[in-house]
Amino acid sequence: MKRFTTAALAVLTALVMVFSLAACGEEKTVNVNVLDKGSKTEVEAKVGATVSEVLEKAEIKLGDKDETEPAKDEKISEDTKEITVKRYAKVTVKMGDESKEVELTGGKVADAVKKSGFNTDGCEPDVDNDKYLDDGMVITLIKGTKVTLTVDGKTTDVPTKAKNVEDFLKEQKVTLGKDDEVSEKLDAKIKDGMKIVVKRVEYKTEEKTEKIEYKTVDEYSDSMAEGQEEVTQEGKDGEKTVTYKVKYVDGKEAGREKTAEKVTKEAVDKVVTHGSKSEASQQQEQQQPQQQEQPAGKTIISKENFPDCDGSGHGYYEITYSDGTTEIQTY
């Protein structure tokens, strides 16, 4: 039993060695990411080769203090997909007459400024904060211009190196829409303490149904006495569809302009008829005698008026005909 176990182990060890040798001969694609260059290189690497050997094959040289991930002496496995190269850099950070040396591996300008320990309030480096460090780089901290920016409901005080408003907005990654409004001209020079307000402007088209109020028209009739009036036609409101171009600033309505309107229901005027007949005209009508049929063969010789003395407008006529007869007509 012991002999069998020893033999089995020998066979198993031999098989592992065979498979290991076979695996070591296989190649796979590995991405090499050099941070300071911001680029990736694909290289065919043998499984089992060290990271240093793969970088040498890719013609990427390492400095003594450069670091890699995985480590330089680590071997490539089937699971290895990427090698990251982090460059060592010794840089100088200056502020006024004072300077400090900082050492970092795989760091950026912002990392070096932070490690320097300088009080950077109101200051900005003369190199982009997101730039990877180069050995021997000199970073100078300069007092930046401070601008108050209001956009999308937020107000912040921002130090900037921008020369004009347009560059400042690009620096702050503020994208302007075609109708957006800026409180300063885009070519205006940046000044310390400047306040820049960006208003988000949007135009929308809206339709509304609106009432057309009826009008009241006055008419006059001499068939009615003065002081009398009567509604001879009732008024009715109409309707119209009105189209507006509506301006919204930061989501709130800031104005509207009428662009079109269409009447969908005509309004009906209210007509009020007023009497125009005067009191004198009424009295004159009352005083005129009713025309009576003249008897055949007779003509009126005279017609004498006898009004009442009380001023009531009443009285009578005494009519004399050609045949000598008389007649009394009251009024």
C-alpha positions in Angstrom: 0.0 0.0 0.0 2.9 2.3 0.9 4.6 1.4 -2.4 1.5 2.3 -4.3 1.1 5.6 -2.6 4.7 6.6 -3.4 4.3 5.6 -7.0 1.0 7.6 -7.3 2.7 10.7 -5.9 5.5 10.3 -8.4 3.1 10.1 -11.3 1.1 13.1 -10.0 4.2 15.2 -9.6 5.3 14.3 -13.1 2.0 15.3 -14.5 2.0 18.7 -12.6 5.5 19.4 -14.0 4.3 18.6 -17.6 1.2 20.8 -17.3 3.3 23.6 -15.7 5.8 23.5 -18.5 3.0 23.5 -21.0 1.3 26.4 -19.3 4.6 28.4 -19.2 4.8 28.2 -22.9 1.3 29.8 -23.4 1.0 33.5 -24.3 -1.7 35.9 -23.4 -2.5 39.6 -24.1 -1.6 42.0 -21.3 -2.3 45.7 -21.1 0.5 47.9 -19.9 -0.7 51.2 -18.4 2.1 53.8 -17.8 0.4 56.5 -15.6 2.6 59.4 -16.5 1.9 58.9 -20.2 -1.8 58.2 -19.9 -1.5 55.5 -22.5 -2.0 51.8 -22.7 0.1 49.3 -24.6 -0.9 45.7 -25.5 1.8 43.1 -25.3 1.9 39.3 -25.8 3.3 37.9 -22.5 4.2 34.3 -21.7 2.4 32.8 -18.7 5.1 32.4 -16.0 7.2 35.3 -17.2 8.0 38.1 -14.7 6.4 41.6 -14.9 10.0 43.0 -15.5 10.4 40.6 -18.5 7.1 41.6 -20.0 7.9 45.3 -19.6 11.3 44.7 -21.2 9.6 43.0 -24.2 7.3 46.0 -24.5 10.4 48.3 -24.5 9.3 50.1 -21.3 12.2 51.0 -19.1 11.9 51.2 -15.3 13.8 53.5 -13.0 15.2 52.2 -9.8 12.5 53.7 -7.8 9.6 53.1 -10.2 6.9 50.7 -9.0 4.6 48.3 -10.8 1.4 46.6 -10.0 1.8 43.6 -9.9 5.3 43.8 -8.5 8.3 43.6 -10.8 9.3 40.1 -9.8 5.8 38.7 -9.8 4.9 36.2 -12.5 2.2 36.5 -15.1 -0.7 34.2 -14.5 -3.7 33.2 -16.5 -5.6 35.8 -14.6 -3.2 38.7 -15.2 -4.9 41.4 -17.4 -3.0 44.6 -16.8 0.3 45.9 -15.5 0.4 49.4 -14.1 3.7 51.4 -14.1 4.0 54.1 -11.5 6.9 56.5 -12.0 8.9 57.9 -9.2 9.3 61.7 -9.1 11.1 64.1 -6.9 9.5 67.6 -7.4 9.8 71.0 -5.9 6.8 72.9 -4.7 7.3 76.7 -4.3 5.2 79.3 -2.6 6.6 82.8 -2.5 10.2 82.6 -1.3 9.7 79.2 0.3 10.2 75.9 -1.4 9.8 72.2 -0.4 10.9 69.0 -2.1 8.4 66.2 -2.3 8.9 62.5 -3.4 6.0 60.5 -4.7 5.5 57.4 -6.9 2.6 57.5 -9.3 1.4 60.8 -7.9 -0.3 63.9 -9.5 0.4 67.6 -9.0 -2.5 67.9 -6.5 -0.9 65.1 -4.4 2.5 66.9 -4.4 0.9 70.2 -3.3 -1.0 68.4 -0.5 2.1 66.6 0.7 4.1 69.9 0.7 2.0 71.1 3.6 1.6 74.6 2.3 -1.6 76.6 3.2 -3.1 76.8 -0.3 -6.2 78.9 0.5 -6.8 81.2 -2.4 -3.8 79.7 -4.3 -3.5 77.5 -7.4 -0.6 75.6 -8.9 0.8 76.8 -12.2 0.4 73.3 -13.5 -2.8 71.3 -14.0 -3.8 69.6 -10.7 -4.5 66.3 -12.6 -1.2 66.1 -14.4 1.1 63.2 -13.3 4.4 64.2 -11.8 7.6 64.2 -13.8 10.9 63.8 -12.0 12.5 67.2 -11.4 9.2 69.1 -11.9 8.8 72.6 -10.3 5.4 73.5 -9.1 4.7 77.1 -8.2 1.7 78.1 -6.1 0.4 81.4 -7.1 -2.4 83.5 -5.5 -5.4 82.9 -7.8 -8.2 85.2 -8.7 -11.4 84.3 -6.7 -14.7 84.3 -8.6 -18.2 83.7 -7.2 -20.0 81.3 -9.6 -23.8 80.7 -9.5 -25.1 78.0 -11.7 -27.8 75.3 -11.5 -28.9 76.5 -8.1 -25.5 76.4 -6.5 -23.2 79.4 -5.5 -19.5 78.7 -4.9 -16.3 80.8 -4.5 -13.8 79.4 -7.0 -10.1 80.3 -7.4 -9.1 80.4 -11.1 -6.3 81.0 -13.5 -8.6 81.7 -16.4 -8.2 85.0 -18.3 -11.7 85.6 -19.4 -15.3 84.4 -18.6 -15.5 81.9 -21.4 -12.3 80.2 -20.3 -13.4 80.2 -16.7 -16.7 78.5 -17.6 -14.8 75.8 -19.6 -12.4 75.4 -16.6 -15.4 74.8 -14.3 -16.9 72.4 -16.9 -20.0 74.6 -17.3 -21.6 73.9 -20.6 -23.9 76.6 -22.0 -27.1 75.9 -23.8 -28.0 78.0 -26.9 -30.4 80.2 -24.9 -28.6 80.3 -21.6 -27.7 83.7 -20.2 -24.5 84.8 -18.5 -24.3 87.9 -16.3 -21.0 88.9 -17.8 -19.8 88.9 -21.5 -17.9 85.8 -22.5 -14.9 87.9 -23.5 -14.9 89.9 -20.3 -11.6 89.7 -18.3 -11.7 87.9 -15.0 -11.3 90.1 -12.0 -10.9 89.2 -8.3 -14.3 89.2 -6.6 -16.2 89.0 -9.9 -19.7 87.4 -9.7 -20.7 85.3 -12.6 -24.3 84.1 -12.8 -25.4 81.5 -15.4 -29.1 81.3 -16.0 -30.5 78.2 -17.6 -33.0 79.5 -20.2 -35.6 77.3 -22.1 -38.4 78.3 -24.4 -41.6 76.3 -24.7 -44.7 76.6 -26.9 -48.0 76.5 -25.0 -51.7 76.8 -26.1 -54.5 78.1 -23.9 -58.3 78.4 -24.4 -59.3 81.9 -23.5 -62.7 83.6 -23.1 -63.8 86.4 -25.5 -66.0 88.7 -23.5 -69.1 90.0 -25.2 -69.6 93.7 -25.8 -72.6 95.8 -24.8 -74.1 97.8 -27.7 -76.5 100.7 -27.1 -79.3 101.3 -29.7 -82.0 104.0 -29.7 -85.6 103.8 -30.8 -88.2 106.6 -31.2 -90.9 104.1 -30.6 -90.0 104.1 -26.9 -90.2 107.0 -24.5 -87.1 108.7 -23.2 -85.9 107.0 -20.0 -87.1 103.6 -21.0 -84.7 100.8 -22.0 -84.9 97.1 -22.9 -82.4 94.3 -23.5 -83.3 93.3 -27.0 -80.5 90.8 -27.4 -78.7 88.8 -24.7 -74.8 88.7 -24.8 -72.8 85.5 -25.0 -69.0 85.1 -24.5 -66.9 83.5 -27.2 -63.7 81.5 -27.1 -60.3 81.6 -28.8 -57.2 79.4 -28.8 -54.1 81.5 -28.0 -50.5 80.2 -28.7 -47.7 81.6 -26.5 -43.9 81.4 -26.6 -43.0 81.0 -22.9 -39.6 81.7 -21.4 -38.4 79.7 -18.4 -35.3 80.8 -16.4 -33.9 78.1 -14.1 -37.2 76.3 -14.3 -39.5 79.2 -13.5 -41.7 81.2 -15.9 -40.1 84.6 -16.7 -42.3 85.9 -19.5 -44.6 84.9 -22.3 -45.2 86.3 -25.8 -48.4 85.8 -27.8 -47.5 84.3 -31.2 -50.9 83.4 -32.6 -54.6 83.2 -31.8 -57.6 81.6 -33.5 -61.3 82.3 -32.7 -63.2 79.1 -32.2 -66.5 80.6 -31.1 -67.6 84.1 -31.9 -69.0 86.3 -29.1 -72.6 87.7 -29.4 -73.1 91.4 -28.5 -75.6 92.3 -25.8 -78.0 94.9 -27.3 -79.7 97.5 -25.1 -82.4 99.6 -26.7 -83.1 103.1 -25.3 -86.2 105.2 -25.9 -85.7 108.4 -27.7 -89.2 109.8 -28.0 -89.5 113.2 -26.1 -92.4 114.1 -23.8 -93.3 117.0 -26.2 -93.6 114.5 -29.1 -95.9 112.3 -27.1 -98.1 115.3 -26.2 -98.3 116.4 -29.8 -99.4 113.0 -30.9 -102.1 113.0 -28.2 -103.3 116.4 -29.3 -103.7 115.5 -32.9 -107.4 114.6 -33.6 -108.3 111.3 -35.0 -109.2 111.7 -38.6 -112.8 110.9 -39.1 -114.6 110.1 -42.2 -116.1 113.3 -43.6 -119.9 113.0 -44.3 -120.7 112.8 -48.0 -121.6 116.1 -49.6 -120.3 118.2 -46.7 -117.1 120.1 -46.2 -115.6 121.6 -43.0 -116.2 125.3 -42.8 -114.4 125.9 -39.5 -112.7 124.0 -36.7 -112.4 125.9 -33.4 -110.2 124.6 -30.5 -111.4 124.8 -26.9 -108.5 123.5 -24.6 -109.1 122.9 -20.9 -107.8 125.6 -18.6 -106.0 123.2 -16.2 -103.0 122.6 -18.5 -103.8 118.9 -18.8 -103.5 119.0 -22.6 -107.2 117.9 -23.0 -110.1 119.9 -24.6 -112.4 119.7 -27.6 -112.9 120.9 -31.2 -116.1 122.5 -32.5 -116.5 121.7 -36.2 -118.9 123.5 -38.5 -119.8 121.8 -41.8 -121.1 123.4 -45.1 -124.6 122.1 -44.5 -124.8 124.2 -41.3 -124.4 121.2 -38.9 -121.8 121.2 -36.0 -119.9 118.5 -34.3 -117.9 118.3 -31.0 -114.6 116.2 -30.9 -112.8 115.8 -27.7 -109.1 115.2 -27.3 
